[in-house]
Amino acid sequence: MRFDILTLFPNMFSSPFKESILSKAIEKGLIQIRTVNIRDFAEDKHHIVDDAPYGGGQGMVMKVEPIARAIEWIKSEDPTAWTVYLTPQGKRFDQERARGLSSRAHLILLCGRYEGIDERARDLFVDEEISIGDYVLTGGELAAMVLIDAVSRLLPGVLGSDRSAEEDSFVNSLLEYPQYTRPSDFRGKSVPQILLSGNHSAISLWRRREALKRTWSRRPDLLQKARLSEEDGRLLEEILNSNDDCGMRIEAPNNK
């Protein structure tokens, strides 16, 4: 998969992709990441990429011409590239959206700065707008890093085991179950005995129950869109009925 990042600050990306899983994915040729400096597409001698907004107001706006030239240059290589603008005004980024983007072969990630980009750049060149959360960053670069990481790990071969992505939090709208490793006892806190039993069926059931329990206690909103089986419904009912510390009750989602 290929990522082209349109940015005014390409050096921000020099380190993050040289470490860990993404670095190995690049070495294996599973992903390609290229930074494109928008200033290189400004044709005046000072490489000006922003200007004051029409109508007045605070801050500066990124000019449409350099953005247009940069995107058209990339699309001259691959007309099918999908352009994503990272902006607080975009649709909320989540695991489902990451999975959708992972099916595309080539993404252009446009990193906004200042007060944003000229609206005509959005109208003419942007295919999708994405926000990584309801807060404001100094620019779209950090959001682009988050998106690349989340999308890349869904690609075959990027993780050590493809099952790792299938069992992550937010897959099927559930948080992941608790994880343990050696030692079996640490400062009086022991690993649940069922995980030491070797009974894989019982372990699987325990993990499912714990995933449901953790989701209900920390992100109950996720349960409203989770696809749950009849067994899940039974487990969830047990969890709700056994919660003596809170009088709160919610109905198990109906997935019929």
N, C-alpha and C positions, 0 to 999 in steps of 0.2 A: 504494500500500500504506500502511496506517496502523499506527503504533506508539503505544501508550499506555504510559508508563513510570510505575510506582508506586514512589515513593521518598520517603524522609524528607529528602533533600537535593536538591531540584530545581535549585538554582543550579549544581550540578556540570555540568549539561547546557547551560548558557547559551552556552558558547563552542564546544565541539566541532562542533556542527551548523551553525555559521555560517561554516565554512571549506570550501574545496575542493569535491569532487564531491558530497558530501551536501548542501551549501548550494545548489548548482545544481539538484539533484534536487528539493529542497523548493520552490525558486522555480518550477520547471516543473510542480509539482503531481504529480510522480511518486511522492513519498512524503509522508506527514504524520507529524509527531512531536509528541506532546503529553506534558508532564510533569504528573503528578497527585501532589500532596502528600498522603501518607497521614494526616498530622496533621489535615488538614481534615475527616477523617471520624471523628475522636475526639470524642465528644459531651460529655465532662466539660469544665469551664471551663479546665483546665490543658492540654488536648489531649494527654493521656498516651497513648503508643502502645506502651509496654513495661512489663513487670513481672517480678518475681523468679520463677524456675521452681519449680513444685511439686516437692517432694522434695529441694529444696536444690540447691546447686551454684553454680558461678561464673557471673557475667554476668547479663544480662537477656534476656528473650524477647519478641519482638514479639507484641502482643496480636492475637487473632483478629478482634475486632469491627471495628476500623477497616479492616483488610484486606478483610473481607467486604463492608463497606459500599462501599468504593472499587470493588471488582470488580463488585459488583451495579449500581452506578451506571453504569459503563462498559457493562456488558452490557444495561442497559436501553436503550441506544442501538443496540447491535449484539449480539444474542444469540449470534452465530456466532464472536465473538472468541475466540481461542485463548490460554490463559493459560500463560505460561512463568515458572517460578521459577528465578532464577539462584542456584545453590548449589554448593559443592564436592562435595556428595553426588549431583549430577545426572549424567546420561550425558555423556560427553566430546563437546564441540562440535568438529565437523570440517566439511569442505566438503560432504560428502554431507548432513549434517544442515542446513547452511545452505541448500542447494538445496531440501530438503524444506520448510523454513519459508518460503522465498520463494514457494511456491505458495499460501500463505494470504493472505487479503486484510487481516487485522487481527490483530495480536499485542498482548497485554497482557504487559508484562515486569515482574515483581515482583522488586524489589531487596531482598534480605534484609540485615539488620544485626544487630549484637550476637551472640547465640548462635543466631540464626535465628528462624524464625517458629513460632508455635503449630502443633502437628501437625494440628490440626483445619482450619486454613486450607489445608494441603496436601491433606488428604483430601477436602475439600468444594469447593475452588475451583481447584486447580492441575491443568492438563492434562498438563504436561510439565516435567521438571526438567533443567536443563542446567548443566554445568560447563565453563569455558573452559580448565581445566588442573588438574593435581594440585598445587595450592598454594592458600593461603588469602589472600584480600584482606580489607580492612576492611569491604567491603560489595559488593553486587551491581551498583553503578552502573557501574564500569569494565567489568564483564562485559557489561552491557547495551549499552554503547557499541560494544564489539567485535562483538557479535551484530548490532546494527543495521547497522554498516558492512559486515560480511560478507554479510548477507542482501540489503541494498539494492543492492549492486553487481551482483547477479545479475538484477535487474529490467530489462526492456527499456527502453532509452533512458537509463539512469543513467550508464553509461560512454560515452565518446565513440564507441567501437565495440563492439558486442555480442560481437565475436570476441575482444576482450581478455579477457573472463571465461572464454571457452572455452579459452584458451591459458595460463591462470594455473597456478601450482603447485597440486598436489593434484587437479586435474581428471584423471580416470582414474587417480588414485593415483600420479601422477608429478610430480616437481619440474620446474620450468621450465628450459629450456635457457639457456645464457649469452646475454646481450644486449650489443650494442656500438653506439656511434654515433660521430660525428666527434669528434676527429681519428682518422685511420686508424692513426696511430702516436703513442704517448705514452710518453716516457721509455724507449724501446726495446721497449715492449710493443705489438705490432702486432695489428690485427684479423685473424682467420683469413681467408686468401685466398679461401676458398670463398664467404664472405659478400660478397665484392666481384666475384664471377664473373658474376653475372646469371643463373646457371643455377638456376632456381627448384626444379627437381626435385632437384638435388644439394643445394641448401640445405635443403630440407625433410628429406631423408634425414639430413644432418648434424645438424640440430636434434633430430630424433628420437633419434639415437644419443647425443647429448650429454645429452638429458633422461634417457635410460635410465642413462647412465654416472653422472650426478650423483645420481640416485636411489639407485643401487646403492652409491655411495661414502658418501652422507650419511644416507640413510634406507632401508636395504635391507628393512626391515619392510614398507614400502609395496608392494614388488614382489609380495608374497604375495597381495595382493588386487587387483592391477592386471589389467585385461583386455588381454592382449597378443596381437598377431597373430603369424603364423609368421615374418614379417619381423622383428618385434620380438625374437622368440626367437633368431633368427640373429644380430642385432646384439648382443644381450645375451651370447650365447656368445662373440662376438669380444671383447667388453669383458672378460669374465671370464678368457679365455685370454691376453689381452695384459697383464694386471696382474701384472707381474714382482716388484712390491714387497711383495706379500702372498701368502702361501701359501693364504689362505682361498679356498674355492670353495663356491658355492651353486648349486643346480640352478635352471635357468630355470623359472618358474612354468608349470604345465600348465593351459592355459585351454580345454581341449577340453570 
